[in-house]
Each structure stands twice: as structure tokens, then as C-alpha cells.
């Protein structure tokens, strides 16, 4: 089982898109909470389905690239499509 499960692609309401479902202020709060709690942002569409899947854009934009590359090369990241 992979250490991290990540949405395969950015959803149409992604926190990092122009079509996000929260305000810019709330987006900033969410990202600050993730940083302070050392957590990844979980895709809201996965949450609706009862799954814990890291947001694709969060993973790509906010995870240390060296760490991401290392985890992926070790097979510790599972990219899934929850649609």
C-alpha cells in the first residue's frame, strides 16, 4: 500500500483553479492550516466519497519536489482517479 494517495489530475473545482468553491481568503486559511498542521489538502470530491486523497494541485505545488520525486521513485505514491 502506498504511503500517499493523490488525485491523478486536478478537478474542475480545485482549490488552485479559478473555479474553486471557496473565497481567496478561505483558500489562504486552508493552506495556512495545512502548513501549520503539516498536512496535505484533501480533495473535497474524495472527501464526499469518504476517501482520503490528496489534492493533485496541492501535491504538485506544495510538496517538496525532491521528496515527491523520491517517494514516487520508491512507489510510495498512488495516483488515483476518483471521478
C-alpha positions as CSV (number, residue, x, y, z in Angstrom):
1,X,0.0,0.0,0.0
2,X,1.3,3.4,-1.0
3,X,2.3,6.0,1.7
4,X,0.4,8.7,-0.2
5,X,-2.7,8.6,-2.3
6,X,-3.0,11.5,-4.7
7,X,-5.7,12.5,-7.2
8,X,-4.4,11.8,-10.7
9,X,-5.5,15.2,-12.1
10,X,-6.8,18.5,-10.9
11,X,-10.6,18.5,-10.6
12,X,-12.9,21.1,-12.1
13,X,-13.4,22.9,-8.7
14,X,-9.8,22.6,-7.4
15,X,-8.7,24.9,-4.7
16,X,-5.9,26.1,-7.1
17,X,-8.2,26.8,-10.0
18,X,-10.3,29.9,-11.0
19,X,-13.4,27.7,-10.3
20,X,-12.6,26.9,-6.7
21,X,-15.6,26.7,-4.4
22,X,-14.1,28.9,-1.6
23,X,-13.0,32.5,-1.5
24,X,-9.4,33.6,-1.8
25,X,-9.4,34.3,1.9
26,X,-10.6,30.8,2.8
27,X,-8.1,29.3,0.4
28,X,-5.3,31.2,2.2
29,X,-6.7,29.9,5.6
30,X,-6.8,26.3,4.3
31,X,-3.3,26.4,3.0
32,X,-2.0,28.0,6.3
33,X,-3.8,25.3,8.3
34,X,-2.2,22.6,6.1
35,X,1.2,24.2,6.7
36,X,0.8,24.6,10.4
37,X,-0.5,21.1,10.9
38,X,1.9,19.6,8.4
39,X,-0.9,18.1,6.5
40,X,-1.8,17.8,2.8
41,X,-5.0,19.3,1.5
42,X,-7.5,16.5,0.8
43,X,-9.5,16.8,-2.4
44,X,-13.1,17.7,-1.4
45,X,-14.5,15.4,-4.1
46,X,-12.7,12.5,-2.5
47,X,-14.0,13.5,0.9
48,X,-17.6,13.5,-0.4
49,X,-16.9,9.8,-1.4
50,X,-15.5,9.0,2.0
51,X,-11.9,8.8,0.7
52,X,-8.7,10.5,1.9
53,X,-7.0,11.5,-1.4
54,X,-4.5,14.4,-1.6
55,X,-5.4,17.2,-4.0
56,X,-3.4,16.9,-7.2
57,X,-2.5,20.6,-7.4
58,X,-1.6,20.7,-3.7
59,X,0.7,17.8,-4.2
60,X,2.4,19.3,-7.2
61,X,2.6,22.9,-5.9
62,X,3.1,22.5,-2.2
63,X,5.1,19.3,-1.7
64,X,8.9,19.5,-1.8
65,X,9.9,18.4,-5.3
66,X,12.8,16.3,-4.1
67,X,10.6,14.5,-1.6
68,X,7.9,13.9,-4.2
69,X,10.4,12.5,-6.7
70,X,11.9,10.2,-4.1
71,X,8.5,8.9,-2.9
72,X,7.3,8.4,-6.5
73,X,10.5,6.5,-7.5
74,X,10.0,4.2,-4.4
75,X,6.4,3.5,-5.4
76,X,5.1,5.3,-2.3
77,X,2.6,7.5,-4.2
78,X,-0.5,6.1,-5.7
79,X,-2.2,8.4,-8.3
80,X,-5.9,7.6,-8.4
81,X,-8.9,8.9,-10.4
82,X,-11.9,9.3,-8.1
83,X,-14.3,10.6,-10.8
